[in-house]
Amino acid sequence: MNARGVGSKGIRRGAWLPVAALLADVGFLRDLWVHFDYWGIWDWDFQCALLEAARKTIVGYGELPLWDPWLGGGSTLVGHPLASTYAPSFLPVLALGTIHGVKIVLLLYLWIAQIGTYRLARSLGLGVLAGVLAALVFSWGGVFAQHFTHGHIGWIGYAWLPFLIRAFRRASGPGALGWRRAGPLAAAAVYLALAFLDGGPYHYVLVPAFLASYAAVFALEGRSWRPLVALPIVGALGVGLAAVEIFPTAEMVLDYPRPTEAQADYYGAPFEPTVGGILYQAFLSPAQAHDARRWQPFFLNVGAYVGILPLLLAIAALALRPRRAWPWALLTAGWIVICLGSALPAALDPWLLLHRLPGLDSMKIPMRFRILPLLTLAVWAAQGLQALGEIPWLRRARRVALPLVVAVIGADLSLVNGAVFRSAFVVPPIPVEPEKTLRYELHRPYRNTYRRTAVEPIFPNWPTGDLAAVLANQGLILEFWPTEWPHATVPSSHPAYPGVEAFPVAGSSRIVSFVRTPNHVTLRVAGAGGVLAVNQNYQPGWKASLGEAMPWQGLLAVRAPAGAHEIRLDFRPTAFLAGAGLSLATSAGLAWLALRSGRGPHGSPDCG
């Protein structure tokens, strides 16, 4: 057997493995292609509305996606906790359109998760077949399927975790120090930043927490302090790279927090949540697909089906190669304990303490951590396959038996978790007629059409119709919002609506003309001066070219001087500008480090 492990002999490296993985992912996501034009349900409606607002801002107006005039009565887009428009994943949406783009994003990021996990497994000394197994268990192991079906597109950020761990190992593993360490450190920071940019607010806490736990175990395994030293360096650089998104999002979350209770109810568990019941339903129950007649939050939040075979392989790894397997077993067990939360006795529940930390105090249920033990379990199971192949008396059988085991696991994951996508995109495209003038409605005008035309029933209390409203250039006030965002905008159907979208509220100035684009409002005014209001929410970050931008009863307003003037109101949030500057500076610094890492401090090759 080749020293690289199970299945390495006779398998040539080349492009066929990535191509095969991509084709397999097309099959796994089979229900996405049946009706490629169909819209999504649940969170997909609001997520696609955010993406469409960003795309419309760029394509239709040639502006950066900073302010969203369509949703929430006017709200920050760059600081929205669920927006990820400054991430690589936005490029397919920008190029292909929102509905087609998000489906291609799901395909690409499942594939990225597989490539990263495969390379991580190979860097640990595992063979090709073991690497394929690890890739399948992580990417097809239930968590991505559940959250992608529900519309949690931010979960794609976890696809970068295997790349992050692999680069971090290279940056802090054994070997001489020198400039060559800068390259892996820069790579780890880039992958951490990608996890932030492609993810959501949870990623700002969960990904660093996972990296910290891995650094501690890696330091213990190698009896070295280097992982603990590399950890804050990678963290600081990663935050610097992603500051363009982190800064405005953090500002919004701090201004409008969403505290939750620490004791989770597991979102409607169909039984009394016990440790055994939760673990079985999460990892072993084949009943993972959603019931189209009702929302099933239980499986959304606990589903991580892997089946019995990967678990048996993980046990085999611990029995046959304990020195190799114990770090991954420890990480898996530790994170599962955190995930169990209130299913454990209060005295043994670490979530009660973790929930007090900033960021985690807004997380509703600790089982959303389960993507982290899924990755470590995938590597652990791959070690078990490797260990079985190293048993002398199994050498004759391994060429047939072990590939068969991987094929059975892959088929099982595809049948169980691939079926979850059946209810993800079931709404035929809704024809809309765009309005020439943006006015606000209190409720979604397309909600009933959205629900009535769905191929499968939609949970009756779930808000829908946001995407259609953005496409129709209609503003919504009461849309889905994850924080306590204040709504001051007046709907056009309200008796207090002034009849126009900009109007004087104090003084004698009058509005001659009014033009609004996503990030700008242009007013031509005349008169002796006064306060003029625009019918959209105010938020710090609006600047006036003349006079003073200010709030008036929660609305965007400007104090205009006397005379005839053209006043331009621009949304330029300080947090975004500061974050963009830090991201550019960090990018330039890391580029220099990456170039420098290949040579010694005096320009000669670094032999350390």
C-alpha positions as CSV (number, residue, x, y, z in Angstrom):
1,M,0.0,0.0,0.0
2,N,1.2,3.5,-0.8
3,A,2.4,5.5,2.2
4,R,-0.2,8.0,1.5
5,G,-2.9,5.5,2.6
6,V,-6.0,3.7,1.5
7,G,-6.7,3.9,-2.2
8,S,-3.8,6.0,-3.2
9,K,-2.1,3.2,-5.3
10,G,-3.3,3.1,-8.8
11,I,-5.3,6.4,-8.6
12,R,-3.6,9.2,-10.6
13,R,-3.9,12.7,-9.5
14,G,-5.7,14.9,-12.0
15,A,-8.8,16.9,-12.7
16,W,-11.2,13.9,-12.6
17,L,-11.9,14.0,-8.9
18,P,-13.0,17.6,-8.8
19,V,-15.1,17.1,-11.9
20,A,-16.6,13.9,-10.5
21,A,-17.4,15.8,-7.2
22,L,-19.1,18.6,-9.1
23,L,-21.2,16.2,-11.1
24,A,-22.1,14.3,-8.0
25,D,-23.3,17.6,-6.4
26,V,-25.5,18.2,-9.4
27,G,-27.2,14.9,-8.7
28,F,-27.4,15.7,-4.9
29,L,-29.1,19.0,-5.7
30,R,-31.3,17.3,-8.3
31,D,-34.5,19.0,-7.2
32,L,-33.0,22.5,-7.8
33,W,-32.8,21.9,-11.5
34,V,-36.3,20.4,-12.1
35,H,-37.8,23.9,-12.1
36,F,-34.7,26.2,-12.5
37,D,-36.8,29.3,-12.6
38,Y,-38.9,28.6,-9.5
39,W,-38.6,30.8,-6.5
40,G,-37.8,29.7,-2.9
41,I,-40.0,29.6,0.2
42,W,-39.4,30.4,3.9
43,D,-36.2,32.5,4.3
44,W,-35.4,32.3,0.6
45,D,-38.0,34.9,-0.2
46,F,-36.4,37.5,2.1
47,Q,-32.8,36.5,1.3
48,C,-33.5,36.7,-2.4
49,A,-35.1,40.1,-1.9
50,L,-31.9,41.3,-0.2
51,L,-29.8,40.0,-3.0
52,E,-32.1,41.4,-5.7
53,A,-32.0,44.8,-3.9
54,A,-28.2,44.7,-4.1
55,R,-28.2,43.5,-7.7
56,K,-30.7,46.1,-8.7
57,T,-28.7,48.8,-7.1
58,I,-25.6,47.9,-9.1
59,V,-27.2,46.9,-12.5
60,G,-30.0,49.4,-12.5
61,Y,-28.4,52.4,-10.9
62,G,-24.6,51.9,-11.1
63,E,-24.3,52.4,-7.3
64,L,-22.6,50.4,-4.5
65,P,-25.2,48.4,-2.5
66,L,-25.2,50.5,0.7
67,W,-28.9,51.5,1.4
68,D,-32.0,49.4,0.6
69,P,-34.9,51.7,-0.2
70,W,-37.3,48.8,-0.8
71,L,-37.4,46.8,2.5
72,G,-38.2,47.9,6.0
73,G,-39.3,51.4,5.0
74,G,-35.7,52.0,4.0
75,S,-32.8,50.4,5.8
76,T,-29.1,49.8,5.6
77,L,-28.1,47.1,3.2
78,V,-24.4,47.0,3.8
79,G,-25.0,46.7,7.6
80,H,-27.9,44.2,7.3
81,P,-27.0,41.1,9.4
82,L,-28.2,38.7,6.6
83,A,-26.7,40.5,3.6
84,S,-23.5,39.3,2.0
85,T,-23.2,41.5,-1.0
86,Y,-19.5,42.1,-0.6
87,A,-18.6,38.4,-0.8
88,P,-17.5,36.1,-3.6
89,S,-20.9,34.3,-3.5
90,F,-22.6,37.5,-4.8
91,L,-20.8,37.3,-8.2
92,P,-23.0,34.5,-9.6
93,V,-26.1,36.4,-8.5
94,L,-24.8,39.5,-10.1
95,A,-24.0,37.7,-13.4
96,L,-27.0,35.3,-13.7
97,G,-29.8,37.0,-11.8
98,T,-30.9,36.3,-8.3
99,I,-32.9,33.1,-8.6
100,H,-30.5,31.3,-11.0
101,G,-27.5,32.8,-9.2
102,V,-28.4,31.4,-5.7
103,K,-28.9,27.9,-7.1
104,I,-25.5,28.0,-8.7
105,V,-24.0,29.4,-5.5
106,L,-25.4,26.3,-3.6
107,L,-23.8,24.0,-6.1
108,L,-20.4,25.8,-6.1
109,Y,-20.2,26.0,-2.3
110,L,-21.0,22.4,-1.7
111,W,-18.2,21.6,-4.1
112,I,-15.9,24.0,-2.3
113,A,-16.7,22.3,0.9
114,Q,-15.8,19.0,-0.6
115,I,-12.5,20.2,-2.2
116,G,-11.5,21.7,1.1
117,T,-12.3,18.7,3.2
118,Y,-10.6,16.4,0.8
119,R,-7.4,18.5,0.8
120,L,-7.5,18.7,4.6
121,A,-7.8,14.9,4.9
122,R,-4.9,14.4,2.5
123,S,-2.8,16.9,4.4
124,L,-3.4,14.7,7.5
125,G,-1.8,11.7,5.7
126,L,-5.1,10.1,4.6
127,G,-5.5,8.5,1.2
128,V,-7.6,9.4,-1.7
129,L,-10.5,7.2,-0.7
130,A,-10.5,8.4,2.9
131,G,-10.4,12.0,1.6
132,V,-13.4,11.4,-0.6
133,L,-15.3,9.9,2.4
134,A,-14.5,13.0,4.6
135,A,-15.6,15.3,1.8
136,L,-18.9,13.5,1.4
137,V,-19.8,13.3,5.1
138,F,-19.1,17.0,5.6
139,S,-20.8,18.4,2.5
140,W,-23.7,15.9,2.3
141,G,-24.1,15.3,6.0
142,G,-27.4,17.0,6.5
143,V,-26.5,20.4,7.9
144,F,-26.0,22.2,4.6
145,A,-29.1,20.5,3.2
146,Q,-31.3,21.7,6.0
147,H,-30.2,25.3,6.1
148,F,-30.0,25.6,2.3
149,T,-33.5,24.3,1.9
150,H,-34.8,26.8,4.5
151,G,-33.0,29.7,2.8
152,H,-30.1,30.2,5.2
153,I,-27.7,31.0,2.4
154,G,-25.2,32.3,4.9
155,W,-24.3,28.8,5.9
156,I,-22.2,28.6,2.7
157,G,-19.5,30.4,4.8
158,Y,-18.8,27.2,6.6
159,A,-17.5,25.7,3.3
160,W,-14.3,27.5,4.0
161,L,-13.7,25.8,7.3
162,P,-11.6,22.9,6.0
163,F,-9.4,25.3,4.0
164,L,-9.0,27.4,7.2
165,I,-7.9,24.4,9.3
166,R,-5.5,23.2,6.7
167,A,-3.8,26.6,6.3
168,F,-3.7,27.1,10.1
169,R,-2.0,23.7,10.5
170,R,0.7,24.7,8.0
171,A,1.1,28.1,9.6
172,S,1.5,26.8,13.2
173,G,2.7,23.2,12.8
174,P,6.2,21.7,13.5
175,G,9.2,23.0,11.6
176,A,11.5,25.9,11.7
177,L,10.2,29.5,11.9
178,G,10.9,31.9,9.1
179,W,9.4,34.0,6.4
180,R,7.8,30.9,4.9
181,R,5.4,31.0,7.8
182,A,3.9,34.2,6.5
183,G,2.4,32.6,3.4
184,P,0.3,30.0,5.4
185,L,-0.6,32.7,8.0
186,A,-1.9,34.9,5.1
187,A,-3.8,32.0,3.6
188,A,-5.5,31.2,6.9
189,A,-6.5,34.8,7.3
190,V,-8.0,34.9,3.8
191,Y,-10.1,31.7,4.5
192,L,-11.2,33.2,7.8
193,A,-12.3,36.4,6.1
194,L,-14.1,34.4,3.4
195,A,-16.0,32.5,6.1
196,F,-17.0,35.9,7.5
197,L,-17.9,37.5,4.2
198,D,-19.9,34.6,2.8
199,G,-21.5,33.9,6.2
200,G,-23.6,35.8,8.6
201,P,-23.4,37.3,12.1
202,Y,-23.2,33.9,13.7
203,H,-20.0,33.2,11.8
204,Y,-18.2,36.1,13.5
205,V,-18.5,34.0,16.7
206,L,-18.8,30.4,15.7
207,V,-15.8,30.3,13.3
208,P,-13.3,31.9,15.6
209,A,-14.6,29.7,18.5
210,F,-14.1,26.6,16.4
211,L,-10.6,27.7,15.3
212,A,-9.7,28.4,18.9
213,S,-10.8,25.0,20.0
214,Y,-8.8,23.4,17.2
215,A,-5.8,25.5,18.1
216,A,-5.9,24.3,21.7
217,V,-6.2,20.6,20.7
218,F,-3.5,21.0,18.0
219,A,-1.2,22.6,20.6
220,L,-1.9,19.8,23.0
221,E,-1.3,17.2,20.3
222,G,2.0,18.6,19.2
223,R,3.0,19.9,22.6
224,S,3.7,23.2,21.0
225,W,2.8,26.8,21.8
226,R,2.8,27.8,18.1
227,P,-1.0,27.3,17.4
228,L,-1.9,29.5,20.4
229,V,0.5,32.2,19.1
230,A,-0.8,31.9,15.5
231,L,-4.4,32.1,16.6
232,P,-4.7,35.9,17.5
233,I,-2.6,36.7,14.4
234,V,-4.9,34.9,12.0
235,G,-7.9,36.3,13.8
236,A,-6.8,39.9,13.6
237,L,-5.8,39.6,10.0
238,G,-9.1,37.9,9.1
239,V,-11.1,40.6,10.8
240,G,-9.1,43.2,9.0
241,L,-9.7,41.6,5.6
242,A,-13.5,41.3,6.3
243,A,-13.9,44.7,8.0
244,V,-15.8,46.0,5.0
245,E,-18.7,43.8,6.1
246,I,-18.0,43.3,9.8
247,F,-17.9,46.9,10.8
248,P,-21.3,48.1,9.5
249,T,-22.9,44.8,10.5
250,A,-21.5,45.1,14.0
251,E,-22.7,48.7,14.2
252,M,-26.3,47.6,13.3
253,V,-26.3,44.6,15.7
254,L,-25.0,46.7,18.6
255,D,-27.5,49.5,17.9
256,Y,-30.4,47.0,17.5
257,P,-29.6,43.8,19.5
258,R,-31.8,40.7,19.5
259,P,-31.3,38.9,22.9
260,T,-32.8,35.5,23.2
261,E,-33.4,33.0,26.0
262,A,-30.6,30.5,26.7
263,Q,-32.9,27.6,27.3
264,A,-33.9,26.4,23.8
265,D,-37.1,24.5,23.2
266,Y,-35.7,22.8,20.1
267,Y,-38.3,24.5,18.0
268,G,-41.2,22.1,18.3
269,A,-39.4,18.8,18.9
270,P,-42.0,16.0,18.4
271,F,-40.9,14.4,21.7
272,E,-39.4,15.3,25.0
273,P,-35.8,16.4,24.1
274,T,-33.3,14.0,25.7
275,V,-29.7,13.4,24.9
276,G,-30.4,10.1,23.2
277,G,-33.4,11.4,21.3
278,I,-31.7,14.5,20.0
279,L,-28.6,12.6,18.9
280,Y,-30.6,9.9,17.1
281,Q,-32.9,12.4,15.4
282,A,-29.9,14.5,14.3
283,F,-27.4,11.9,13.1
284,L,-29.3,8.7,12.5
285,S,-33.0,9.3,11.7
286,P,-33.7,9.1,8.0
287,A,-36.8,11.3,8.4
288,Q,-35.0,14.5,7.6
289,A,-37.1,15.9,4.7
290,H,-39.6,18.7,5.4
291,D,-43.3,18.2,5.5
292,A,-44.5,20.6,2.8
293,R,-47.8,21.1,4.7
294,R,-46.1,22.7,7.7
295,W,-42.9,24.3,8.8
296,Q,-40.7,21.8,10.6
297,P,-38.2,23.8,12.6
298,F,-37.1,20.8,14.5
299,F,-35.3,19.1,11.6
300,L,-34.1,22.5,10.4
301,N,-32.2,23.1,13.6
302,V,-31.1,19.6,14.5
303,G,-30.8,17.7,11.2
304,A,-27.3,16.4,10.5
305,Y,-27.9,13.0,9.1
306,V,-24.8,10.9,8.4
307,G,-26.1,7.4,9.0
308,I,-24.6,4.5,11.0
309,L,-21.6,3.7,8.9
310,P,-19.6,6.9,9.4
311,L,-20.2,6.6,13.1
312,L,-18.9,3.0,13.1
313,L,-15.9,4.1,11.2
314,A,-15.2,6.8,13.7
315,I,-15.3,4.2,16.5
316,A,-13.0,2.0,14.5
317,A,-10.5,4.8,14.2
318,L,-10.4,5.3,18.0
319,A,-10.0,1.6,18.6
320,L,-7.4,0.9,15.9
321,R,-5.4,4.2,15.8
322,P,-6.1,6.1,19.0
323,R,-3.1,8.4,18.8
324,R,-4.2,9.6,15.4
325,A,-7.9,9.8,16.2
326,W,-8.1,11.3,19.7
327,P,-7.9,15.0,18.7
328,W,-10.8,14.7,16.3
329,A,-12.8,12.5,18.7
330,L,-12.2,15.1,21.4
331,L,-13.3,18.0,19.2
332,T,-16.4,16.1,18.0
333,A,-17.5,15.2,21.5
334,G,-16.8,18.7,22.9
335,W,-18.8,20.5,20.3
336,I,-21.7,17.9,20.4
337,V,-21.9,18.6,24.2
338,I,-22.2,22.3,23.4
339,C,-24.9,21.6,20.8
340,L,-27.1,19.6,23.2
341,G,-27.7,22.6,25.3
342,S,-30.9,22.3,27.4
343,A,-31.2,18.6,26.6
344,L,-28.4,18.2,29.3
345,P,-28.9,18.8,33.0
346,A,-28.4,22.5,33.8
347,A,-25.2,21.7,35.8
348,L,-23.6,20.1,32.7
349,D,-24.9,22.6,30.1
350,P,-22.1,24.8,28.8
351,W,-24.5,26.7,26.7
352,L,-25.8,28.5,29.7
353,L,-22.4,30.2,30.1
354,L,-21.6,30.6,26.4
355,H,-25.0,32.3,25.7
356,R,-23.8,35.2,27.9
357,L,-21.0,36.1,25.4
358,P,-21.6,39.0,22.9
359,G,-22.9,37.6,19.7
360,L,-24.0,34.3,21.2
361,D,-26.7,36.0,23.2
362,S,-28.7,36.4,20.0
363,M,-28.5,32.8,19.0
364,K,-31.7,30.9,19.5
365,I,-30.6,27.3,19.7
366,P,-27.2,25.8,20.3
367,M,-27.7,22.9,17.8
368,R,-26.8,25.4,15.1
369,F,-23.3,24.7,16.2
370,R,-23.6,21.2,14.7
371,I,-21.8,22.1,11.5
372,L,-18.6,22.2,13.5
373,P,-18.7,18.6,14.9
374,L,-19.9,17.5,11.5
375,L,-16.6,18.5,10.0
376,T,-14.5,16.9,12.8
377,L,-16.7,13.8,12.6
378,A,-16.1,13.6,8.8
379,V,-12.3,13.6,9.3
380,W,-12.6,11.2,12.2
381,A,-14.7,8.7,10.1
382,A,-12.1,9.0,7.3
383,Q,-9.4,8.0,9.8
384,G,-11.5,4.9,10.5
385,L,-11.6,4.0,6.9
386,Q,-7.9,4.5,6.7
387,A,-7.3,2.4,9.8
388,L,-9.3,-0.5,8.3
389,G,-7.3,-0.5,5.2
390,E,-4.1,-0.7,7.2
391,I,-5.1,-4.0,8.8
392,P,-2.9,-6.7,7.2
393,W,-5.6,-9.4,6.8
394,L,-7.9,-6.9,5.0
395,R,-5.4,-6.1,2.2
396,R,-7.0,-8.4,-0.3
397,A,-10.5,-7.1,0.4
398,R,-9.8,-3.4,0.7
399,R,-9.7,-2.7,-3.1
400,V,-13.4,-3.8,-3.3
401,A,-14.8,-3.5,0.2
402,L,-13.6,0.0,1.1
403,P,-14.7,1.7,-2.1
404,L,-18.0,-0.1,-1.7
405,V,-18.3,1.4,1.8
406,V,-17.7,4.9,0.5
407,A,-20.2,4.3,-2.3
408,V,-22.9,3.1,0.1
409,I,-22.4,6.0,2.4
410,G,-22.6,8.5,-0.5
411,A,-25.7,6.9,-1.9
412,D,-27.4,6.9,1.6
413,L,-26.5,10.6,2.2
414,S,-27.8,11.5,-1.3
415,L,-31.1,9.6,-0.8
416,V,-31.8,11.0,2.7
417,N,-30.4,14.5,2.6
418,G,-30.7,15.2,-1.1
419,A,-34.5,14.7,-0.7
420,V,-34.6,17.6,1.7
421,F,-34.3,20.1,-1.2
422,R,-37.6,18.9,-2.6
423,S,-39.6,21.7,-0.9
424,A,-37.0,24.4,-1.3
425,F,-37.9,26.1,-4.6
426,V,-41.6,25.4,-5.3
427,V,-43.0,28.8,-6.3
428,P,-43.5,29.6,-10.0
429,P,-42.1,33.0,-11.0
430,I,-44.6,35.7,-10.2
431,P,-45.1,38.2,-13.0
432,V,-44.8,41.8,-11.8
433,E,-45.2,45.2,-13.4
434,P,-42.6,47.6,-11.9
435,E,-43.9,50.8,-10.6
436,K,-42.4,54.1,-11.8
437,T,-42.5,55.7,-8.4
438,L,-41.4,53.9,-5.2
439,R,-44.1,54.1,-2.6
440,Y,-44.4,52.1,0.6
441,E,-47.0,49.5,1.6
442,L,-47.6,48.3,5.1
443,H,-48.0,44.6,4.0
444,R,-46.8,42.6,1.1
445,P,-49.0,43.1,-1.9
446,Y,-47.8,39.9,-3.5
447,R,-48.2,37.7,-0.4
448,N,-51.4,35.9,-1.4
449,T,-50.2,35.4,-5.0
450,Y,-46.9,33.9,-3.7
451,R,-48.8,31.5,-1.5
452,R,-51.5,30.6,-3.9
453,T,-49.2,29.7,-6.8
454,A,-46.8,27.6,-4.8
455,V,-46.6,24.0,-6.1
456,E,-46.6,22.8,-2.4
457,P,-48.4,24.4,0.5
458,I,-46.4,27.0,2.4
459,F,-46.5,27.3,6.2
460,P,-49.4,29.8,6.7
461,N,-47.7,32.1,9.2
462,W,-44.5,32.6,7.2
463,P,-44.0,36.0,5.6
464,T,-43.6,35.9,1.8
465,G,-43.7,38.3,-1.1
466,D,-40.6,40.4,-0.4
467,L,-38.8,39.4,-3.6
468,A,-41.8,40.2,-5.8
469,A,-42.1,43.6,-4.1
470,V,-38.5,44.5,-4.9
471,L,-38.9,43.4,-8.5
472,A,-42.0,45.6,-8.7
473,N,-40.3,48.6,-7.2
474,Q,-42.7,48.6,-4.3
475,G,-41.5,49.5,-0.8
476,L,-42.4,47.3,2.2
477,I,-42.5,48.4,5.8
478,L,-43.4,45.3,7.7
479,E,-41.0,42.7,6.2
480,F,-38.9,40.1,7.9
481,W,-36.2,41.7,10.0
482,P,-33.9,39.9,12.4
483,T,-33.5,42.9,14.8
484,E,-35.8,45.5,16.3
485,W,-35.4,47.9,13.5
486,P,-37.7,51.0,14.0
487,H,-40.2,51.8,11.3
488,A,-41.2,55.4,10.8
489,T,-42.0,55.4,7.1
490,V,-45.7,56.1,6.3
491,P,-47.5,53.7,4.0
492,S,-49.3,55.2,1.0
493,S,-52.6,53.7,2.2
494,H,-52.4,55.3,5.7
495,P,-54.6,58.4,6.4
496,A,-51.5,60.3,7.5
497,Y,-49.7,59.8,4.2
498,P,-48.9,63.3,2.9
499,G,-49.5,62.3,-0.8
500,V,-45.9,62.7,-1.8
501,E,-42.6,61.1,-0.8
502,A,-40.9,64.3,0.2
503,F,-42.5,67.2,1.9
504,P,-41.8,70.3,4.1
505,V,-42.3,69.9,7.9
506,A,-41.0,73.2,9.2
507,G,-40.3,76.6,7.8
508,S,-41.3,78.0,4.4
509,S,-39.1,76.0,2.0
510,R,-40.9,74.1,-0.7
511,I,-39.8,71.2,-2.8
512,V,-39.6,71.9,-6.6
513,S,-38.5,68.4,-7.6
514,F,-37.6,65.1,-5.9
515,V,-35.5,62.2,-7.3
516,R,-34.6,59.1,-5.3
517,T,-32.0,56.3,-6.1
518,P,-30.9,53.7,-3.6
519,N,-28.1,55.7,-2.0
520,H,-29.1,59.2,-3.0
521,V,-32.0,61.7,-2.7
522,T,-31.9,64.9,-4.7
523,L,-34.1,67.8,-3.8
524,R,-34.5,71.1,-5.7
525,V,-35.9,73.5,-3.1
526,A,-36.8,77.2,-2.9
527,G,-38.0,79.4,-0.1
528,A,-36.9,81.0,3.1
529,G,-35.5,77.9,4.6
530,G,-36.8,75.1,6.8
531,V,-36.9,71.3,7.4
532,L,-37.8,68.9,4.6
533,A,-38.5,65.3,5.2
534,V,-38.2,62.2,2.9
535,N,-40.6,59.3,3.5
536,Q,-38.1,56.7,4.5
537,N,-36.3,55.8,7.7
538,Y,-33.4,57.8,8.9
539,Q,-30.2,56.2,10.0
540,P,-26.8,57.8,10.9
541,G,-24.7,57.8,7.7
542,W,-26.9,60.1,5.6
543,K,-24.9,63.3,4.6
544,A,-26.2,66.4,3.0
545,S,-24.4,68.4,0.3
546,L,-26.0,71.6,1.7
547,G,-27.6,72.1,5.1
548,E,-27.8,69.3,7.7
549,A,-29.1,65.7,7.4
550,M,-31.1,64.9,10.5
551,P,-33.9,62.7,11.7
552,W,-37.5,64.0,11.9
553,Q,-39.9,61.7,13.8
554,G,-37.7,58.9,12.6
555,L,-37.7,60.0,8.9
556,L,-34.8,61.2,6.9
557,A,-34.8,65.0,6.8
558,V,-32.6,67.9,5.9
559,R,-32.5,71.5,7.3
560,A,-32.3,73.6,4.1
561,P,-31.0,77.2,4.0
562,A,-32.9,80.0,2.4
563,G,-32.9,80.4,-1.3
564,A,-33.1,78.2,-4.4
565,H,-30.8,75.2,-4.1
566,E,-30.2,71.6,-5.2
567,I,-29.6,69.5,-2.1
568,R,-28.2,66.0,-2.4
569,L,-28.5,63.5,0.4
570,D,-26.0,60.6,0.2
571,F,-25.8,57.5,2.4
572,R,-22.1,57.2,3.3
573,P,-21.9,55.2,6.6
574,T,-18.7,55.8,8.5
575,A,-18.5,52.2,9.6
576,F,-18.5,51.0,5.9
577,L,-15.9,53.6,4.9
578,A,-13.6,52.7,7.8
579,G,-14.1,49.0,7.2
580,A,-13.4,49.3,3.5
581,G,-10.2,51.2,4.3
582,L,-9.0,48.6,6.8
583,S,-9.9,45.8,4.3
584,L,-7.8,47.4,1.6
585,A,-4.9,48.1,3.9
586,T,-4.9,44.5,5.3
587,S,-5.2,43.1,1.8
588,A,-2.1,45.1,0.7
589,G,-0.2,44.0,3.7
590,L,-1.0,40.3,3.3
591,A,-0.1,40.5,-0.4
592,W,3.3,41.8,0.5
593,L,3.7,39.1,3.2
594,A,2.7,36.4,0.7
595,L,5.3,37.6,-1.8
596,R,7.9,38.0,0.9
597,S,7.3,34.6,2.4
598,G,9.0,32.9,-0.5
599,R,12.3,34.6,0.2
600,G,14.5,35.3,3.2
601,P,14.8,38.7,4.9
602,H,17.7,39.6,2.7
603,G,16.2,38.6,-0.6
604,S,17.6,35.1,-0.6
605,P,15.6,31.9,-0.4
606,D,14.6,31.2,3.2
607,C,16.0,27.8,4.2
608,G,14.4,27.9,7.6
